Amino acid sequence: MPVLLNRTIPWALAGLLGLLGFLFPAQAFGLAPLFFLSSAVILGIPHGACDPWVPGWVQQKPSRIPFLFWFFVIYLACSFLYLLVWQAAPFPATVFFLLLTSWHWGTADASLLFSPGLRWLSFGLGRGLWVMLAPFAFHTLEAWRVVLLMAPAAGPAPSPIFFQCLLVVPLLLTLASRPGKTEWGETILLLLLLGLTPPLVGVGTYFVAFHAWRHLLRLAEIREHLQSSLPIKAWLNSLGRLLLFAAPLTIATLLFLPLLPRFLGLHPANMEGWVGSYLILLAVLTLPHAILVGWVDLNFKNVKH
């Protein structure tokens, strides 16, 4: 992937938002729910809305109607079963979501650097745990408020020291992966972002600018066999086609958002309350999406590591 798209744009956005969060903390906290909710249409949901066609792109054959039918059945069944678990046990379901997201985001980044193996595993686990644990270590009460939006009966927040001690785990995993200077630089940048901004801003920036953006770049590479040497315009045109392709399922997915609070017995009264419902929507969709991306990691052999 071109360095401008794969690194420069995410790094620039993370640096800018981290600086703004440091200079204007009150405004950052006030706008954080709106910022995170905006990811629903800015790459967040769209990056997974191409999932039904991804197996065909990887295998270089069209996805026919019988395959798409069973894909949707299995995909939606996984999501609905997870939603039932969430209804019965919100706090364990929330913890599972955080761990699953840590795995999914971290290994997605690792797949851009390494082939599946021990280095891929250690870097991926380390990266994902950095992103998930840092908001709790740096902004414990604010991060725990987000947990309470998904699991209102979760109880009081643990001590910040608990989460700060846990940061040794991603540190050791990252060291074990023997990352280069670029990977260390990005890790430090992410920690600064997560330390200087509210949890919803820091994690939302990573979700959109790093995870979703890079996933779409990878899909463009897979679908149209793009090479890093091609002009940036060719990559951007491919990304534009993917976003148009994803629009119908993105809209269909968002139609479910108002129904979730009723099903789960939640009562969002303001924008922050809707963040909880949106996170639960992301959670139930992340389970089948992460399984699919894991399959892609094992089957897509054309990435240059």
C-alpha positions as CSV (number, residue, x, y, z in Angstrom):
1,M,0.0,0.0,0.0
2,P,1.2,3.6,-0.7
3,V,2.9,5.1,2.4
4,L,0.8,8.3,2.0
5,L,-2.5,6.4,2.4
6,N,-1.4,3.6,4.8
7,R,0.7,5.8,7.2
8,T,0.7,9.5,6.5
9,I,-3.0,10.1,6.6
10,P,-3.7,8.0,9.7
11,W,-0.7,9.5,11.5
12,A,-1.6,13.0,10.5
13,L,-5.2,12.7,11.7
14,A,-4.1,11.1,15.0
15,G,-1.5,13.8,15.6
16,L,-4.0,16.6,14.8
17,L,-6.8,15.2,17.0
18,G,-4.3,14.4,19.8
19,L,-3.0,18.0,19.8
20,L,-6.6,19.5,19.7
21,G,-7.6,17.2,22.6
22,F,-4.6,18.5,24.6
23,L,-5.3,22.2,23.8
24,F,-9.1,22.1,24.2
25,P,-9.9,19.3,26.6
26,A,-13.4,20.7,27.6
27,Q,-14.5,20.9,24.0
28,A,-13.1,17.5,23.2
29,F,-15.1,15.8,26.0
30,G,-18.2,17.7,25.0
31,L,-18.0,16.6,21.3
32,A,-16.7,13.1,22.0
33,P,-20.1,11.3,21.7
34,L,-21.0,13.1,18.5
35,F,-17.5,12.3,17.1
36,F,-17.8,8.6,17.9
37,L,-21.3,8.4,16.5
38,S,-20.1,10.0,13.3
39,S,-18.0,6.8,12.6
40,A,-21.3,5.0,11.8
41,V,-21.2,6.6,8.3
42,I,-17.6,7.7,8.1
43,L,-15.9,4.4,7.4
44,G,-17.0,2.6,10.6
45,I,-19.9,0.6,9.4
46,P,-19.1,0.9,5.7
47,H,-15.7,-0.9,6.2
48,G,-17.6,-4.1,7.1
49,A,-20.5,-3.6,4.7
50,C,-18.6,-5.3,1.8
51,D,-18.2,-8.6,3.8
52,P,-20.6,-10.7,1.7
53,W,-18.5,-10.2,-1.3
54,V,-15.0,-10.5,0.3
55,P,-14.7,-14.3,-0.1
56,G,-15.4,-14.1,-3.8
57,W,-12.7,-11.3,-4.1
58,V,-10.2,-13.4,-2.2
59,Q,-10.9,-16.5,-4.3
60,Q,-11.1,-14.4,-7.5
61,K,-14.6,-15.7,-8.4
62,P,-18.0,-14.1,-8.4
63,S,-20.2,-14.5,-5.3
64,R,-23.4,-16.2,-6.6
65,I,-26.8,-15.8,-5.1
66,P,-26.9,-19.2,-3.3
67,F,-23.6,-18.4,-1.6
68,L,-24.8,-14.9,-0.6
69,F,-28.0,-16.3,0.8
70,W,-26.2,-18.7,3.1
71,F,-23.6,-16.1,4.0
72,F,-26.3,-13.7,5.2
73,V,-28.0,-16.5,7.1
74,I,-24.9,-17.5,9.0
75,Y,-23.6,-13.9,9.5
76,L,-26.9,-12.7,10.9
77,A,-27.4,-15.8,13.0
78,C,-24.0,-15.2,14.7
79,S,-24.9,-11.6,15.3
80,F,-28.4,-12.5,16.7
81,L,-27.1,-15.2,19.0
82,Y,-24.5,-12.7,20.4
83,L,-27.3,-10.2,20.9
84,L,-29.3,-12.8,22.9
85,V,-26.2,-13.4,25.1
86,W,-26.0,-9.6,25.6
87,Q,-29.6,-9.4,26.6
88,A,-29.0,-12.2,29.2
89,A,-25.6,-11.1,30.5
90,P,-24.7,-7.5,29.5
91,F,-21.4,-7.2,31.4
92,P,-19.8,-10.5,30.3
93,A,-20.9,-9.7,26.8
94,T,-19.3,-6.3,27.0
95,V,-16.0,-7.7,28.3
96,F,-16.0,-10.2,25.5
97,F,-16.6,-7.4,23.0
98,L,-13.6,-5.5,24.3
99,L,-11.4,-8.6,24.1
100,L,-12.8,-9.5,20.6
101,T,-12.2,-6.0,19.4
102,S,-8.7,-6.0,20.8
103,W,-8.0,-9.2,18.9
104,H,-9.6,-8.1,15.7
105,W,-8.0,-4.6,15.5
106,G,-4.6,-5.8,16.6
107,T,-4.4,-8.7,14.2
108,A,-5.7,-6.6,11.4
109,D,-2.7,-4.2,11.9
110,A,-0.4,-7.2,12.3
111,S,-1.5,-8.7,8.9
112,L,-0.1,-5.6,7.1
113,L,3.3,-6.4,8.5
114,F,3.7,-10.1,9.1
115,S,2.4,-13.4,7.7
116,P,0.4,-15.4,10.3
117,G,2.8,-16.8,12.9
118,L,4.3,-16.0,16.3
119,R,5.4,-12.4,15.4
120,W,2.0,-11.7,13.8
121,L,0.3,-13.1,17.0
122,S,2.4,-11.2,19.5
123,F,2.3,-7.9,17.6
124,G,-1.5,-8.2,17.0
125,L,-2.3,-9.0,20.7
126,G,0.0,-6.2,21.8
127,R,-1.4,-3.6,19.5
128,G,-5.0,-4.5,20.3
129,L,-4.4,-4.5,24.0
130,W,-2.7,-1.1,23.8
131,V,-5.7,0.4,22.2
132,M,-8.2,-1.2,24.6
133,L,-6.3,-0.8,27.9
134,A,-4.8,2.7,27.4
135,P,-8.1,4.6,27.8
136,F,-8.9,2.7,31.0
137,A,-5.4,3.4,32.3
138,F,-5.3,7.1,31.4
139,H,-9.0,8.0,31.8
140,T,-10.5,5.3,34.0
141,L,-13.7,7.0,35.1
142,E,-14.5,8.3,31.6
143,A,-13.8,4.9,30.0
144,W,-15.9,3.1,32.6
145,R,-18.8,5.4,31.8
146,V,-18.7,4.0,28.3
147,V,-18.8,0.5,29.7
148,L,-21.9,1.5,31.8
149,L,-23.6,2.6,28.6
150,M,-23.4,-1.0,27.4
151,A,-23.8,-2.7,30.7
152,P,-25.6,-0.4,33.2
153,A,-25.3,-2.8,36.1
154,A,-21.5,-3.2,35.7
155,G,-20.8,-1.5,39.0
156,P,-18.1,0.9,40.1
157,A,-14.9,1.3,38.1
158,P,-11.8,-0.6,39.2
159,S,-8.8,1.4,40.4
160,P,-6.7,3.1,37.6
161,I,-3.7,1.2,39.1
162,F,-5.2,-2.1,38.0
163,F,-5.3,-1.0,34.4
164,Q,-2.0,0.7,34.5
165,C,-0.4,-2.5,35.8
166,L,-2.0,-4.4,32.9
167,L,-0.2,-2.3,30.4
168,V,2.9,-4.4,31.0
169,V,1.1,-7.2,29.0
170,P,1.0,-5.3,25.7
171,L,4.5,-4.0,26.3
172,L,5.9,-7.5,26.6
173,L,3.9,-8.7,23.6
174,T,5.1,-5.8,21.5
175,L,8.7,-6.5,22.5
176,A,8.3,-10.1,21.6
177,S,7.3,-9.2,18.1
178,R,10.5,-7.4,17.5
179,P,8.9,-4.3,15.8
180,G,10.9,-1.8,13.8
181,K,11.2,1.9,14.3
182,T,8.1,2.7,12.3
183,E,6.0,0.3,14.4
184,W,7.4,1.7,17.6
185,G,6.7,5.2,16.3
186,E,3.1,4.4,15.5
187,T,2.6,2.7,18.9
188,I,3.9,5.8,20.8
189,L,1.7,8.1,18.6
190,L,-1.4,6.0,19.5
191,L,-0.5,6.1,23.2
192,L,-0.2,9.9,23.0
193,L,-3.5,10.1,21.2
194,L,-5.3,7.8,23.8
195,G,-3.6,9.7,26.7
196,L,-4.5,13.2,25.4
197,T,-8.0,12.7,24.2
198,P,-11.3,11.4,25.8
199,P,-11.8,7.6,25.3
200,L,-14.5,8.1,22.6
201,V,-12.2,10.4,20.6
202,G,-9.0,8.4,21.0
203,V,-10.6,5.0,20.3
204,G,-12.9,6.5,17.6
205,T,-9.9,8.0,15.8
206,Y,-8.1,4.6,15.8
207,F,-11.3,2.9,14.7
208,V,-11.8,5.2,11.7
209,A,-8.4,6.4,10.7
210,F,-6.4,3.3,11.3
211,H,-8.6,0.2,11.4
212,A,-11.5,0.9,9.0
213,W,-9.3,3.0,6.6
214,R,-6.6,0.4,6.3
215,H,-9.2,-2.4,6.0
216,L,-10.7,-0.6,3.0
217,L,-7.3,-0.2,1.5
218,R,-6.7,-3.9,1.9
219,L,-10.0,-4.7,0.3
220,A,-9.1,-2.4,-2.6
221,E,-5.8,-4.2,-3.0
222,I,-7.6,-7.6,-3.0
223,R,-10.5,-6.7,-5.2
224,E,-8.6,-4.9,-7.9
225,H,-5.1,-6.3,-7.5
226,L,-3.6,-2.9,-6.8
227,Q,0.1,-2.4,-6.4
228,S,1.9,0.2,-4.2
229,S,3.5,1.6,-7.3
230,L,0.2,2.7,-8.8
231,P,-0.7,6.4,-8.6
232,I,-2.6,7.5,-5.5
233,K,-5.5,8.5,-7.7
234,A,-6.0,4.8,-8.7
235,W,-6.2,3.8,-5.0
236,L,-8.6,6.6,-4.2
237,N,-10.8,5.7,-7.1
238,S,-10.9,2.1,-5.9
239,L,-11.8,3.3,-2.4
240,G,-14.6,5.4,-3.8
241,R,-16.0,2.4,-5.6
242,L,-15.9,0.3,-2.5
243,L,-17.7,3.0,-0.5
244,L,-20.5,3.2,-3.1
245,F,-20.6,-0.6,-3.1
246,A,-21.0,-0.6,0.7
247,A,-23.7,2.1,0.8
248,P,-26.8,-0.1,0.6
249,L,-25.8,-2.5,3.5
250,T,-24.6,0.5,5.5
251,I,-28.0,2.1,5.3
252,A,-29.7,-1.3,6.0
253,T,-27.5,-1.8,9.1
254,L,-28.2,1.7,10.5
255,L,-32.0,1.0,10.3
256,F,-31.5,-1.6,13.1
257,L,-30.0,1.0,15.5
258,P,-33.3,2.5,16.8
259,L,-34.6,-1.1,17.5
260,L,-31.7,-2.2,19.7
261,P,-32.5,-0.2,22.9
262,R,-36.1,-1.6,22.9
263,F,-34.8,-5.2,22.6
264,L,-32.2,-4.7,25.3
265,G,-34.3,-2.6,27.7
266,L,-32.0,0.4,27.3
267,H,-33.4,3.9,27.4
268,P,-31.0,6.4,25.7
269,A,-32.1,9.9,26.6
270,N,-29.2,11.8,25.0
271,M,-26.4,11.5,22.5
272,E,-24.2,9.7,25.0
273,G,-26.9,7.1,25.6
274,W,-27.1,6.4,21.9
275,V,-23.3,5.7,21.9
276,G,-24.1,2.6,24.0
277,S,-26.6,1.3,21.5
278,Y,-24.2,2.0,18.6
279,L,-21.4,0.2,20.4
280,I,-23.7,-2.9,20.9
281,L,-24.6,-2.8,17.2
282,L,-20.9,-2.7,16.4
283,A,-20.3,-5.6,18.9
284,V,-22.8,-8.0,17.4
285,L,-21.5,-7.3,13.9
286,T,-17.8,-7.5,14.9
287,L,-18.2,-11.2,15.8
288,P,-18.9,-12.5,12.3
289,H,-16.8,-9.8,10.7
290,A,-13.7,-10.8,12.8
291,I,-14.2,-14.4,11.8
292,L,-14.3,-13.4,8.2
293,V,-11.2,-11.2,8.4
294,G,-9.4,-14.1,10.2
295,W,-10.2,-16.3,7.2
296,V,-8.9,-13.6,4.8
297,D,-5.6,-13.5,6.8
298,L,-5.1,-17.2,6.2
299,N,-6.2,-17.2,2.6
300,F,-5.0,-14.0,1.0
301,K,-1.4,-14.6,-0.1
302,N,-0.7,-11.6,-2.2
303,V,0.2,-9.1,0.5
304,K,3.9,-8.2,0.4
305,H,5.3,-8.5,4.0
